[in-house]
Amino acid sequence: MADFRTLDDIDVAGKTVLVRGDLNVPMQDGKVSDTTRLDRLAPTLTELAKKGAKVVVMSHFGRPKGGPDTKNSLRVVAEALAVAVGQDVAFATDCVGPVAEAAVAALPAGGILVLENLRFHAEEEKNDAAFAAQLAKLGDIYVNDAFSSSHRAHASIEALARLLPNAAGRLMEAELQALTAALEHPERPVVAIVGGAKISTKLELLGNLVSRVNILVLGGGMANTFLHAKGVAIGASLCEKDMADQARSIMQKAEQAGCEVVLPIDGVVAKEFKAGAASHVVAIGAIAPDDLMLDIGPATVAALAAKLAGVKTVVWNGPLGAFEITPFDAGTVALAKEVARLTRAKSLLSVAGGGDTVSALAHAGVEGDFSYVSAAGGAFLEWLEGKELPGVAVLRGH
């Protein structure tokens, strides 16, 4: 079904494979504090190494300004990657030129090498053809396993892929298959659950989704803006009142497309936004002027669970309340557990992504029960917006 090559389609024995990974991991006190991205990249690297390739890993890290600096060096990340792949990982102090070429030459078949931060060269972010040609000199085959960076037309993502035989790594392959199954060729009915604070940051996403899904469920602060746009009093709740026209436009577009927009029917309200604040449940329309709605209520959760019973595909982006503090995490947790239960029962395909979403699902303890959870924040959102990602398009030969 794939319209791109995978590791199954390339012979790598005795070849040097340039792998664009995402080593842009969180750091604390000079150490990697979350190895998720390294753990997800490891299967591609170890598979290539076992097949007898020289494996050369490229990545950006942080936002260096004006050249090399120790704070943004990948050296420490390379050490953590060695743990993830279960073998030694060599490190080159540059990503192009004599230093990089010597490091690649010294690498044995089955070895893994990490090149220094691509962004130490300004040409990387400019998608510079000459810089891409310098990178291409280092290898025989290009593998992109960094979906999370593929919304950027940078040299190591776009220009380089045009210069060598290319393929998707295992993580990229899994991501593309999951997203294709969820939005491009989904089993219907499809429900999109979209939460978060603001609609202003998700206008393109909402506009695209209403033409692709059967049901659009809205929660979080953005639901307040839609309720306000319908003339419902929402008290002191977070609301972008200046976005009311845009909210009405999205609802109109949804109606024309036959997409049902589902808003909360009750909510958990409090006088202040803090952990353990006194709270109670009210019906939508009965929110007091000084109340803040901080979560969807139990009647909304029950209504959404009933809708999910007849659904085949769920796409989730954004929490449905202020999940970071109790008790305002209850709605998000309850619905996440129901989607997880239906996924385990094989009655639906569930794909989720976006930073807060991943945190919310982990908080609910169900991150491993969804069909696919994307750690690619910006790239995942751009995909939901219907945009073509440069790093994906080049693999597909578009």
For each residue, the residues with C-beta under 8 A, 3 or more apart:
1: 177 180
2: 5 6 168 173 176 177
3: 396
4: 167 168 173 176 392 395 396 397
5: 2 9 10 165 166 167 168 395
6: 2 9 167 168 170 173
7: 10 12 44 47 48 143 167 168 169 170 173
8:
9: 5 6 167
10: 5 7 141 143 165 167
11: 15
12: 7 15 17 48 51 52 53 141
13: 51 52 53 109
14: 52 53 109
15: 11 12 53 54 139 140 141
16: 53 54 56 104 107 138 139 140 141
17: 12 48 53 54 55 56 139 140 141 142 143
18: 56 58 135 136 138 139 141 142 143 160 164
19: 41 44 45 48 55 56 57 58 143 144 145 169
20: 58 59 142 143 144 145 146 149 156 157 160 391
21: 37 41 44 45 57 58 59 145 146 169
22: 37 41 59 145 146 148 149
23: 37 38 41 57 59 60 61 74 77 78 81 114
24: 37 59 60 61 62 148 149
25: 32 33 34 35 36 37 38 77 80
26: 32 33 34
27: 30 31 32 33 76
28: 31 33
29:
30: 27 76
31: 27 28 76 80
32: 25 26 27 35 38 76 77 80
33: 25 26 27 28
34: 25 26 37
35: 25 32 38 39 80 83 84
36: 25 39 40 375
37: 21 22 23 24 25 34 40 41 148 375
38: 23 25 32 35 41 42 77 80 81 83 84
39: 35 36 42 84
40: 36 37 43 171 375
41: 19 21 22 23 37 38 44 45 57 81 84 145 169 171
42: 38 39 45 46 81 84 85
43: 40 46 47 170 171
44: 7 19 21 41 47 48 143 145 169 170 171
45: 19 21 41 42 48 49 55 57 81 85 112
46: 42 43 49 50 85 86 87
47: 7 43 44 50 51 170
48: 7 12 17 19 44 45 51 53 55 143
49: 45 46 52 53 55 85 87 110 111 112
50: 46 47 110
51: 12 13 47 48
52: 12 13 14 49 109 110
53: 12 13 14 15 16 17 48 49 109 110 141
54: 15 16 17 104 107 108 109 110 111 113 139
55: 17 19 45 48 49 111 112 113
56: 16 17 18 19 104 107 113 115 138 139
57: 19 21 23 41 45 81 112 113 114 115
58: 18 19 20 21 95 115 118 135 156
59: 20 21 22 23 24 74 77 114 115 117 118 146
60: 23 24 117 118 119 124 149 154 156
61: 23 24 64 72 73 74 77 117 119
62: 24 71 72 117 119
63: 72 119
64: 61 67 68 69 71 72 117 119 120
65:
66: 122
67: 64 120
68: 64 72 73 116 117 120
69: 64 72 73
70: 73
71: 62 64
72: 61 62 63 64 68 69 117 119 120
73: 61 68 69 70 76 116 117
74: 23 59 61 77 78 91 114 115 116 117
75: 78 79 91 116
76: 27 30 31 32 73 79 80
77: 23 25 32 38 59 61 74 80 81 114
78: 23 74 75 81 82 89 90 91 114
79: 75 76 82 83 89
80: 25 31 32 35 38 76 77 83 84
81: 23 38 41 42 45 57 77 78 84 85 89 112 114
82: 78 79 85 87 88 89
83: 35 38 79 80 86
84: 35 38 39 41 42 80 81
85: 42 45 46 49 81 82 89 112
86: 46 83
87: 46 49 82 112
88: 82 111 112
89: 78 79 81 82 85 112 113 114
90: 78 103 106 107 111 112 113 114
91: 74 75 78 103 113 114 116
92: 95 99 100 102 103 104 113 114 115 116
93: 99 116
94: 97 99 100 115 116 120
95: 58 92 100 115 116 117 118 120 121 135
96: 100 121 131 134 135 137 138
97: 94 100 101 134
98: 101 102
99: 92 93 94 102 103
100: 92 94 95 96 97 103 104 115 116 138
101: 97 98 104 105 137 138
102: 92 98 99 105 106
103: 90 91 92 99 100 106 107 113 115
104: 16 54 56 92 100 101 107 113 138 139
105: 101 102
106: 90 102 103
107: 16 54 56 90 103 104 111 112 113
108: 54 111
109: 13 14 52 53 54
110: 49 50 52 53 54
111: 49 54 55 88 90 107 108
112: 45 49 55 57 81 85 87 88 89 90 107
113: 54 55 56 57 89 90 91 92 103 104 107
114: 23 57 59 74 77 78 81 89 90 91 92
115: 56 57 58 59 74 92 94 95 100 103 118 138
116: 68 73 74 75 91 92 93 94 95 100 120
117: 59 60 61 62 64 68 72 73 74 95 120
118: 58 59 60 95 115 121 124 154 155 156
119: 60 61 62 63 64 72 122 124 125
120: 64 67 68 72 94 95 116 117
121: 95 96 118 124 131
122: 66 119 125 126
123: 126 128 130 131 155
124: 60 118 119 121 128 131 154 155 156
125: 119 122 152 154 155
126: 122 123 131 155
127: 132 153 154 155 157 158 159
128: 123 124 131 132 155 159
129: 132 133 155 159
130: 123 133 134
131: 96 121 123 124 126 128 134 135 155 159
132: 127 128 129 135 136 155 156 159 160 162 163
133: 129 130 136 137 163
134: 96 97 130 131 137 138
135: 18 58 95 96 131 132 138 139 155 156 160
136: 18 132 133 139 142 160 163 164
137: 96 101 133 134
138: 16 18 56 96 100 101 104 115 134 135
139: 15 16 17 18 54 56 104 135 136 142 164
140: 15 16 17 164 165
141: 10 12 15 16 17 18 53 164 165 166 167
142: 17 18 20 136 139 160 161 163 164 165 166 167
143: 7 10 17 18 19 20 44 48 166 167 168 169
144: 19 20 147 150 157 161 166 167 168 169 172 391 395
145: 19 20 21 22 41 44 168 169 170 171 172
146: 20 21 22 59 149 150 157 171 172 391
147: 144 150 171 172 175 176 374 376 379 389 391 392
148: 22 24 37 375 376 377 378 379 380
149: 20 22 24 60 146 152 154 157 379 391
150: 144 146 147 157 172 376 379 389 390 391 392
151: 378 379 382 383 387 389 390 391
152: 125 149 157 390 391
153: 127 157 158 390 391
154: 60 118 124 125 127 149 157 158 159
155: 118 123 124 125 126 127 128 129 131 132 135 158 159 160
156: 20 58 60 118 124 132 135 159 160
157: 20 127 144 146 149 150 152 153 154 160 161 390 391 394
158: 127 153 154 155 161 162 390 391 394
159: 127 128 129 131 132 154 155 156 162 163
160: 18 20 132 135 136 142 155 156 157 163 164
161: 142 144 157 158 164 166 391 394 395
162: 132 158 159 394
163: 132 133 136 142 159 160
164: 18 136 139 140 141 142 160 161
165: 5 10 140 141 142
166: 5 141 142 143 144 161 394 395
167: 4 5 6 7 9 10 141 142 143 144 395
168: 2 4 5 6 7 143 144 145 172 173 176 395
169: 7 19 21 41 44 143 144 145 172 173
170: 6 7 43 44 47 145 173 174
171: 40 41 43 44 145 146 147 174 175
172: 144 145 146 147 150 168 169 175 176 395
173: 2 4 6 7 168 169 170 176 177
174: 170 171 177 178 372
175: 147 171 172 178 179 372 374 376
176: 2 4 147 168 172 173 179 180 392
177: 1 2 173 174 180 181
178: 174 175 181 182 351 371 372 374
179: 175 176 182 183 184 351 374 380 383
180: 1 176 177 183 184 185
181: 177 178 184 185 186 187 313 349 351
182: 178 179 186 190 313 315 349 351 372
183: 179 180 186 190 212 315 383 384
184: 179 180 181
185: 180 181
186: 181 182 183 190 312 313 349
187: 181 190 312 313 349
188: 214 312 313
189: 214 215 310 311 312 313
190: 182 183 186 187 212 213 214 215 311 312 313 314 315
191: 213 214 215 216 217 307 308 311 313 314 315
192: 209 212 213 215 216 217 314 315 316 317
193: 217 219 314 315 316 317 318 320 335 339
194: 202 205 206 209 216 217 218 219 222 316 317 318
195: 218 219 220 222 223 317 318 319 320 321 332
196: 201 202 220 221 222 317 318 319 354 356
197: 220 221 222 238
198: 201 202 221 222 225 240 243
199: 202 203 206 222 225 226 240 243 246 247 250
200: 203 240 243 246
201: 196 198
202: 194 196 198 199 205 206 222 317 318 381
203: 199 200 206 207 246 250
204: 207 208 385 386 387
205: 194 202 208 209 317 381 384 385
206: 194 199 202 203 209 210 216 250
207: 203 204 210 211 250 253
208: 204 205 211 212 384 385 386
209: 192 194 205 206 212 213 216 259 315 384
210: 206 207 213 216 250 253 254 257 259 261
211: 207 208 253 257 259
212: 183 190 192 208 209 386
213: 190 191 192 209 210 216 259 315
214: 188 189 190 191 258 259 260 311
215: 189 190 191 192 259 260 262 307 311
216: 191 192 194 206 209 210 213 254 259 260 261 262
217: 191 192 193 194 262 304 307
218: 194 195 222 223 226 261 262 263 264
219: 193 194 195 222 223 264 296 318 319 320 321 331 332
220: 195 196 197 223 318 319 320 321
221: 196 197 198 224 225 237 238 239
222: 194 195 196 197 198 199 202 218 219 225 226 240 318
223: 195 218 219 220 226 227 263 264 296 320
224: 221 227 228 234 237 238 239 293
225: 198 199 221 222 228 229 239 240 241 243 244 247
226: 199 218 222 223 229 230 247 250 251 261 263
227: 223 224 230 232 234 263 264 284
228: 224 225 231 232 234 239 241 244 247
229: 225 226 243 244 245 247 248 251
230: 226 227 251 263
231: 228
232: 227 228 284 285
233: 285 287 289
234: 224 227 228 237 239 287 293
235: 269 287 288 289 290 291 292 293
236: 289 290 291 292
237: 221 224 234 269 287 291 292 293 294
238: 197 221 224 292
239: 221 224 225 228 234
240: 198 199 200 222 225 243
241: 225 228 244
242:
243: 198 199 200 225 229 240 246 247
244: 225 228 229 241 247 248
245: 229 248 249
246: 199 200 203 243 249 250
247: 199 225 226 228 229 243 244 250 251
248: 229 244 245 251 252
249: 245 246 252 253
250: 199 203 206 207 210 226 246 247 253 254 261
251: 226 229 230 247 248 254 255 261
252: 248 249 255 256
253: 207 210 211 249 250 256 257
254: 210 216 250 251 257 259 260 261
255: 251 252 258 259
256: 252 253
257: 210 211 253 254
258: 214 255
259: 209 210 211 213 214 215 216 254 255
260: 214 215 216 254
261: 210 216 218 226 250 251 254
262: 215 216 217 218 303 304 307
263: 218 223 226 227 230 284
264: 218 219 223 227 267 284 293 296 297 300
265: 283 284 297 299 300 303
266: 281 282 283 284 296 297 298 299 300
267: 264 281 282 284 287 293 294 295 296 297 300
268: 279 280 281 293 294 295 296 297 321 327 328 330 331
269: 235 237 279 280 281 282 287 288 291 292 293 294
270: 273 277 278 279 291 292 294 328
271: 277 278 290 291 292
272: 277 292
273: 270 277 292 294 322 325
274: 277 325
275: 325 326
276: 325 326 327
277: 270 271 272 273 274
278: 270 271
279: 268 269 270 294 327 328
280: 268 269
281: 266 267 268 269 297 298 299
282: 266 267 269 286 287 288 291 297
283: 265 266 286 299
284: 227 232 263 264 265 266 267 287
285: 232 233
286: 282 283
287: 233 234 235 237 267 269 282 284 291 293
288: 235 269 282 291
289: 233 235 236
290: 235 236 271
291: 235 236 237 269 270 271 282 287 288
292: 235 236 237 238 269 270 271 272 273
293: 224 234 235 237 264 267 268 269 287
294: 237 267 268 269 270 273 279 321 322 328
295: 267 268 320 321 322 323 327 328 329 330 331 332
296: 219 223 264 266 267 268 300 301 304 320 321 331 335
297: 264 265 266 267 268 281 282 300 301 331
298: 266 281 301 302 334
299: 265 266 281 283 302 303
300: 264 265 266 267 296 297 303 304 331
301: 296 297 298 304 305 331 334 335 338
302: 298 299 305 306
303: 262 265 299 300 306 307
304: 217 262 296 300 301 307 308 335 338
305: 301 302 308 309 334 335 338
306: 302 303 309
307: 191 215 217 262 303 304 310 311
308: 191 304 305 311 314 338 339 342 348
309: 305 306 342
310: 189 307
311: 189 190 191 214 215 307 308 314 342 348
312: 186 187 188 189 190 347 348 349
313: 181 182 186 187 188 189 190 191 348 349 350 351
314: 190 191 192 193 308 311 339 348 349 350 351 352
315: 182 183 190 191 192 193 209 213 351 352 384
316: 192 193 194 336 339 350 351 352 353 357 361 370
317: 192 193 194 195 196 202 205 352 353 354 357 380 381 384
318: 193 194 195 196 202 219 220 222 354 356 357
319: 195 196 219 220 322 323 332 356 357 360
320: 193 195 219 220 223 295 296 323 331 332 335
321: 195 219 220 268 294 295 296 328 329 330 331 332
322: 273 294 295 319 325 328 329
323: 295 319 320 328 329 332 333 356 359 360 363
324: 329
325: 273 274 275 276 322 328 329
326: 275 276 329 330
327: 268 276 279 295 330
328: 268 270 279 294 295 321 322 323 325 331
329: 295 321 322 323 324 325 326 332 333 360 363 364
330: 268 295 321 326 327 333 334
331: 219 268 295 296 297 300 301 320 321 328 334 335
332: 195 219 295 319 320 321 323 329 335 336 360 363 364
333: 323 329 330 336 337 360 363 364
334: 298 301 305 330 331 337 338
335: 193 296 301 304 305 320 331 332 338 339
336: 316 332 333 339 340 360 361 364 366
337: 333 334 340 341 364 365 366
338: 301 304 305 308 334 335 341 342
339: 193 308 314 316 335 336 342 343 348 350 366 370
340: 336 337 343 344 350 364 366 369 370
341: 337 338 344 345 369
342: 308 309 311 338 339 345 347 348 350
343: 339 340 346 347 348 349 350 369 370 371
344: 340 341 369
345: 341 342
346: 343
347: 312 342 343
348: 308 311 312 313 314 339 342 343
349: 181 182 186 187 312 313 314 343 371
350: 313 314 316 339 340 342 343 370 371 372
351: 178 179 181 182 313 314 315 316 370 371 372 373 374
352: 314 315 316 317 357 358 361 370 372 373 374
353: 316 317 357 358 373 374 375 376 377 380 381
354: 196 317 318 357 358 374 377 380 381
355: 358 359 377
356: 196 318 319 323 359 360
357: 316 317 318 319 352 353 354 360 361 373
358: 352 353 354 355 361 362 367 373 374 375
359: 323 355 356 362 363
360: 319 323 329 332 333 336 356 357 363 364
361: 316 336 352 357 358 364 366 367 370 373
362: 358 359 365 367
363: 323 329 332 333 359 360
364: 329 332 333 336 337 340 360 361 367
365: 337 362
366: 336 337 339 340 361 369 370
367: 358 361 362 364 370 373
368:
369: 340 341 343 344 366
370: 316 339 340 343 350 351 352 361 366 367 373
371: 178 343 349 350 351
372: 174 175 178 182 350 351 352
373: 351 352 353 357 358 361 367 370
374: 147 175 178 179 351 352 353 354 358 380
375: 36 37 40 148 353 358
376: 147 148 150 175 353 379 380
377: 148 353 354 355 380 381
378: 148 151 381 382
379: 147 148 149 150 151 376 382 383 389
380: 148 179 317 353 354 374 376 377 383 384
381: 202 205 317 353 354 377 378 384 385
382: 151 378 379 385 387 389
383: 151 179 183 379 380 386 387 389
384: 183 205 208 209 315 317 380 381
385: 204 205 208 381 382
386: 204 208 212 383
387: 151 204 382 383
388: 392 393 398
389: 147 150 151 379 382 383 392 393
390: 150 151 152 153 157 158 393 394
391: 20 144 146 147 149 150 151 152 153 157 158 161 394 395
392: 4 147 150 176 388 389 395 396
393: 388 389 390 396 398
394: 157 158 161 162 166 390 391 397 398
395: 4 5 144 161 166 167 168 172 391 392
396: 3 4 392 393
397: 4 394
398: 388 393 394
